[in-house]
Structures are given as C-alpha cells and as structure tokens.
Amino acid sequence: MSTAAVTTPVGRMTALARAELTLLGRSKGTLFAALFVPLVLPFSAQMAAKEMDLAEAGLTLGTVILPASIGFSLLYAVYATLVAVYTARREELVLKRLRTGELKDTEILAGAALPAVATGLAQSLVLAGGCAVLLDVGAPRAPHLAVLGLLLGVVLCASLAAVTASFTRTVESAQVTTLPVLFVSMIFSGMFVPLEVLPDRVASVCELLPLTPVITLVRGGWTGELSAYEVVGPVMTGLAWTVLAVLAVRRWFRWEPRH
C-alpha cells in the first residue's frame, strides 16, 4: 500500500524558491539591476545631499544616505526584480502550471518572491553597515524601528510588484511600467530629497506616498528621534498601502498570458 508524500506550505514554497533562484541567476539583465544598481545610486544621492543645507533640517549626510540606500535596494532588488519575475513566469505559463498542483495562489507568489526578498534584505544590511561605518552614522539608536521599516518595505514592495505585473504585458515593458513607482519614490519619498528640506505642504503630501513610511522609520531607527506618537502615522500609512496592494492583487493579478 503506497502513501502519498506529505508536503507543507513551507516546503512547497522553499522548493519553488530554489527553482526561482536558478531562473533568476540565468537572467543577466534582471540580476544586474538587482545587485549593482542599488550600489551605485547612493553615490548620486550623496552628491545631491551635499548641495542641501542638511544641518538646518537637523540631518547629517549619513542619516540621509543610509535610509536612501535601503530604499534603493528595496525598489530595485525587490520591486523591479519581482515585476520582471512575475511577468516572465506568467508569459511562460509557469504560473498557470503551478496552479494545477498543490501550491496555493499565495504560496506561488510568496515562493517566487523569496529569492528577490532575500537579496533585498541581504543587500540592505550590507549597505546599512557600509554607510554606518563610512559615513560615521554608528549603530541604530532605535533598532526596532529600523527593522520594522525594512520588513514593512519588503512586504509593500513585493505587493506593489504583483500589482504592477498585473498590467505589464512583457518583461521588456516592465522597464516602463515600473518607472512611475521608481521615480516617484526616489524623488518624493525622502531618498534624493529629504522631506525635512521640502515646504511643509509638499512634505505633507509626500508623507502619504507608499515608500515614505519606510524611509521615515529607517531614518528614525538610526536617529532615535521618533516618538511613539510619530511612529503611528508612518506605520498606518505603510499598512494602508500594503492592504490596498494586496486587494488589488486579488482583484487584477493575471495568471495566464496577456494577449
């Protein structure tokens, strides 16, 4: 009498993640964008920050570049990479075939995201350590806020990637469909231009953007200057965007090729 092998959600997602890691390694363009672009952008942010009066805003070069570096990693290693991954697997009918097996929809999306998420987390830690040493920022004064911001950013970027992939026809067009989130986040979420140096009305609007809470929490983790009350706003904004993104994925995500 034969018995069927018992699988678990973790085991199924791990197996899918291993296969996805192999496929990701074969995509040279996606791998380059995920690994090297986030390492170059902080130098551009540093040059821009040197032209600003950071001292008047109560900031230093380190407290601007460090959160920005993590933001770049989340945008490119997680968000942009996953848009290409989800789109490619859908167009190759991989997602459609996976749905005929034991994997549930959430397991498919999460398993496919694991390599990019792991890359983004590892890269963020390396960049944070490098910035802390080279820019004399030191250790975070409120590490729980930095961890909260990083984890919130990972979940949010993965969810936004699935939403963007829903409207992306090909892997090539992903270079265009990701631009709104990339540009808006880099310019208005406190990476290239800290919100503290913007006019109050403009800063109030920028605080509502998806990635702004992540940058705010990470920066607050290093400076330790965010009170419990000041943490609530960014957390609620980040969670609201995450919930909206998850609902959008459930409503619009495509499992079969777009024609």
Secondary structure, 3 states (H helix, E strand, C coil): CCCCCCCCHHHHHHHHHHHHHHHHHHCHHHHHHHHCHHHHHHHHHHHHHCCCCCHHHCCCHHHHHHHHHHHHHHHHHHHHHHHHHHHHHHHCCHHHHHCCCCCCHHHHHHHHHHHHHHHHHHHHHHHHHHHHHHCCCCCCCCHHHHHHHHHHHHHHHHHHHHHHHHCCCCCCCHHHHCHHHHHHHHHHCCCCCCHHHCCHHHHHHHCCCCCHHHHHHHHHHHHCCCCHHHHHHHHHHHHHHHHHHHHHHHHHCCCCCCC
